[in-house]
Amino acid sequence: MDEFDGVLAMLNAAGGRIPGRTTIQKLGYFATLPDAIRAHYRPHYYGPYSADIAGAIQTLISYGFIEERLETSVAPESAATPDWKRYTYSLTTDGERLVQRLEKEHASEFREIEEIVSICRDTANLDSKTLSWAAKIHYIQALEKKDMSHSEIRETARTLNWDLTEDQIERGVNLLKNLQIS
């Protein structure tokens, strides 16, 4: 399934709404592993990133199949992040109708994506940070073509400008185990 249909399938599997671009990116990354979605990923600050998925989101917004909402919070007491923002994506009525048609055409991919989203929801509550840690770990191990110790993961992560703590690695590995992705 292409990245456009994949974004719609992920939104559908998440109940029609996904908070955060990072969450969509990481769910998409996990969905590329069993070939449920075709998209290319490269290393980025928050882990594997796909310009294909980002472009699909913008196109689907412009066609009226998904809606983008900006959530903001001004926190003057926090010097580190005084202005917090997150984009939330939802299926529109037209998007829901399109999903119904696509679900018939891509039944096996939809089931695979539903399973991935369900596991990510149950294990990590679709938390973008946990999804990012798991995606980074998987990306590193796929890059190195081997299972790695936590210290090897941390060392390789640093070469990609990713800093992973022991706890983050543990939580990421736990999600990967639940996804049955090593």
C-alpha positions in Angstrom: 0.0 0.0 0.0 1.3 3.5 -0.8 2.0 6.1 1.8 -1.3 8.0 1.2 -3.4 4.9 1.9 -1.1 4.0 4.7 -1.6 7.3 6.6 -5.4 6.9 6.2 -5.1 3.3 7.5 -3.1 4.3 10.5 -5.6 7.0 11.4 -8.5 4.6 11.0 -6.7 2.0 13.2 -6.2 4.6 15.9 -9.9 5.4 16.0 -9.7 8.3 13.5 -7.3 10.5 15.4 -3.5 10.5 16.0 -1.8 13.2 18.2 1.5 14.2 16.8 3.5 14.0 13.6 6.2 11.9 15.4 3.6 9.3 16.3 2.4 9.0 12.7 6.0 8.8 11.5 6.9 6.0 13.9 3.7 4.0 13.3 4.5 4.3 9.6 8.0 3.1 10.2 6.8 0.0 12.0 4.2 -0.6 9.2 7.0 -0.5 6.6 8.7 -3.5 8.2 6.1 -6.1 7.2 5.6 -4.2 3.9 2.1 -3.0 4.9 3.2 0.5 3.8 5.8 1.5 1.1 7.8 4.5 2.3 11.5 5.3 2.6 13.0 6.3 6.0 16.3 8.0 6.9 17.8 9.0 10.3 16.4 12.2 11.8 16.4 13.9 15.2 13.4 11.9 16.5 14.4 8.7 14.8 13.6 7.3 11.4 11.8 9.9 9.3 10.0 9.6 6.0 9.5 12.5 3.6 7.0 10.2 1.8 4.8 10.1 4.9 5.2 13.8 5.6 4.2 14.6 2.0 1.3 12.2 2.1 0.0 13.9 5.3 0.1 17.4 3.6 -1.5 16.1 0.4 -4.3 14.4 2.3 -5.0 17.6 4.2 -5.1 19.6 1.0 -7.6 17.1 -0.5 -9.8 17.3 2.6 -9.4 13.7 3.7 -7.7 14.5 7.0 -7.7 17.5 9.2 -4.7 19.0 11.0 -5.2 20.8 14.3 -2.5 22.7 16.2 -2.4 22.3 19.9 -0.4 24.9 21.9 0.5 25.6 25.4 2.5 28.5 26.8 4.4 27.6 29.9 6.3 30.6 31.1 7.6 28.7 34.1 9.5 26.3 31.9 12.6 27.9 30.4 13.4 24.8 28.3 10.2 24.7 26.3 8.2 27.9 26.8 6.1 27.3 23.7 4.9 23.7 23.3 3.0 22.7 20.2 1.7 19.5 18.7 -0.3 18.7 15.5 -3.2 16.3 15.8 -4.6 14.6 12.8 -8.1 13.3 12.3 -10.0 11.7 9.5 -12.7 13.9 7.9 -16.1 12.5 6.8 -14.7 12.3 3.2 -11.6 10.5 4.7 -13.8 8.0 6.5 -15.6 7.2 3.3 -12.4 6.7 1.4 -11.0 4.5 4.2 -14.1 2.2 3.8 -13.3 1.7 0.2 -9.6 1.3 0.7 -10.1 -1.3 3.5 -11.7 -3.6 0.9 -8.9 -3.1 -1.5 -6.0 -3.6 1.0 -7.6 -5.9 3.6 -4.3 -7.7 4.7 -2.4 -4.4 5.0 -5.2 -2.8 7.0 -5.1 -5.8 9.4 -1.4 -5.6 9.7 -1.5 -1.8 10.5 -4.4 -2.3 12.9 -2.3 -4.9 14.8 0.7 -2.5 14.9 -1.3 0.4 16.1 -3.1 -1.8 18.7 0.2 -3.1 20.1 1.7 0.4 20.2 -1.4 1.7 22.0 -1.5 -1.1 24.5 2.2 -1.1 25.2 3.1 2.6 24.9 -0.2 4.4 24.8 0.9 5.8 21.4 3.5 7.9 23.2 5.7 9.5 20.6 8.8 9.3 22.8 8.5 5.6 23.4 7.7 5.0 19.7 10.8 7.0 18.8 13.1 5.1 21.1 11.8 1.8 19.7 12.2 3.0 16.1 15.7 4.2 16.8 16.7 0.9 18.3 15.2 -1.1 15.4 16.9 1.3 12.9 20.3 0.8 14.5 20.0 -2.9 14.7 18.8 -3.1 11.1 21.7 -0.9 10.1 24.2 -3.1 11.9 22.4 -6.2 10.8 22.5 -7.8 14.2 21.1 -7.9 17.7 23.1 -5.6 20.0 23.7 -5.1 23.7 22.3 -2.0 25.3 25.8 -0.5 25.4 26.3 -1.2 21.7 23.0 0.4 20.9 23.9 3.6 22.9 27.3 3.8 21.2 25.9 3.5 17.7 23.0 5.8 18.6 25.5 8.5 19.4 27.0 8.3 15.9 23.5 9.3 14.6 23.3 12.1 17.2 20.7 10.1 19.2 21.1 9.9 23.0 19.4 6.9 24.5 19.4 6.2 28.2 19.3 2.7 29.7 15.6 3.2 30.6 14.7 4.4 27.1 16.4 1.4 25.5 14.6 -0.9 27.9 11.2 0.6 27.1 12.0 0.6 23.3 13.1 -3.0 23.4 10.0 -3.9 25.3 7.8 -2.4 22.6 9.8 -4.1 19.8 9.3 -7.5 21.6 5.6 -6.9 21.8 5.6 -5.9 18.1 7.6 -9.1 17.5 10.3 -7.1 15.7 13.9 -7.7 16.6 
